[in-house]
Amino acid sequence: MELSKIAAALATVMDPKTGQDIITANMVLHLKVEPPNVSFTLQLPKLDPEYKQQLNFACQEAVLNVYPDAQVHVHMQNPVAAPGAGQAGGPQKANPLPHVKNVIAVASGKGGVGKSTVAINLALGLQELGAAVGLLDADVYGPSAPTMLGLQGQKPKVESIYGKPKIKPLYAFGLPVMSTGFVVDPEQAIVLRGPRLAGIIKQFIEETIWPPLDYLIVDLPPGTGDVQLTLVQVVSVTGAVLVTTPQEVALADAVKAMNMFFLENVSVPVLGVVENMAYFTPAELPENKYYIFGKGGGKTLAKKSNSMLLGQIPLVQSIREGGDSGEPAILNKADELTREAWLTVARNVARQTALRNEMMGPTPMVTVKS
Ligand SMILES: Nc1ncnc2c1ncn2[C@@H]1O[C@H](COP(=O)(O)OP(=O)(O)OP(=O)(O)O)[C@@H](O)[C@H]1O
């Protein structure tokens, strides 16, 4: 009996919770083979007994397919909660995305500063550096990912796993993408509040079949509100990237957005600040920088949030055109300066995330007492 064959057999069993196979979803522990006995622990989130039984049968069947005489012993166990989860006496919560290493929220104080542009180019930049990346556009009131990634009019497919519907993300330039814009009409979204909104965000996190990822980039709505609060309750957010423009007026709002990550019990570390539209560079004079909105907003916000300036992105036509045409600017090899500005942001985000992970454990998921 070979351990690797048994592991390969178990990798054909799907977890209804994440839509991943149970090996990828890190659900199989203590796999032991002492012929004819095969035993292992199956960590599974709270599911009703019917699912438990289905999974048990599916595991038995998978092993018996390769070793018909095996005696299969499956021990079921609730997963160990994400470290720090359920602090302050709340109930322990399990991480719904065990196969996603880092969840990075991209936030801004107000709309129009280029938060979505940053989220998308950052996601593609990290991918270019070799990481597996996904994008969740949670900007319910103004979802930009469908247009900016050329996915307008497309709808994600729903797949049934053990009778439970799971959403398959769409793909653009190699990125798995989910956007509120695929399923909710922004005009209807205006009236969404509280529990309804929370339900949608929760569903996008828990019911999308995200592949194993190094980074899931989440594009938040501007400001502070229900989506932000829901996100920190349903998933462990590794860190936040704040986006601002250089003007002083943008700063006051950005500080409010920043403070929301430091609320009691939230404690999502700020990885750094991206200063967008930092200066204007005409295409025909690529070396010239005109600081038309002033200087220093990004640096000031980085200082206030005790983080770093991750990069400065110029105000250039190619970024706006990239957003409109569905082909983000970072993919435009003809505009090397802009590409390099985006890649600097991606490198700095990767470095700050690694440093953060060395220094502290996973961010506790927030428990709200009702
Ligand atoms: N550096 C830039 N240079 C030129 N145009 C830019 C730049 N950054 C963003 N834009 C353009 O500005 C517009 C707003 O950008 P974007 O949608 O990313 O902002 P946002 O902060 O996400 O706004 P909202 O939250 O309201 O959706 C878009 O048309 C985008 O292409």
The ligand as an ORCA input file, in Angstrom:
! r2SCAN-3c Opt
* xyz 0 1
  N      -3.202     56.983    -12.532
  C      -4.224     57.193    -13.350
  N      -4.079     57.831    -14.532
  C      -5.131     58.062    -15.360
  N      -6.383     57.654    -15.088
  C      -6.591     57.005    -13.926
  C      -5.535     56.721    -13.005
  N      -6.063     56.043    -11.955
  C      -7.371     55.889    -12.214
  N      -7.699     56.466    -13.387
  C      -9.033     56.527    -14.000
  O      -9.884     57.226    -13.081
  C     -11.196     56.638    -13.074
  C     -11.560     56.204    -11.660
  O     -10.699     55.134    -11.289
  P     -11.214     53.910    -10.404
  O     -12.525     53.407    -10.887
  O     -10.087     52.968    -10.255
  O     -11.447     54.686     -9.034
  P     -12.088     54.144     -7.690
  O     -11.365     54.863     -6.591
  O     -12.096     52.679     -7.650
  O     -13.520     54.702     -7.806
  P     -14.891     54.069     -7.222
  O     -14.579     53.582     -5.860
  O     -15.814     55.226     -7.260
  O     -15.236     52.950     -8.133
  C     -11.134     55.503    -14.068
  O     -11.603     55.979    -15.314
  C      -9.658     55.164    -14.186
  O      -9.303     54.608    -15.439
*
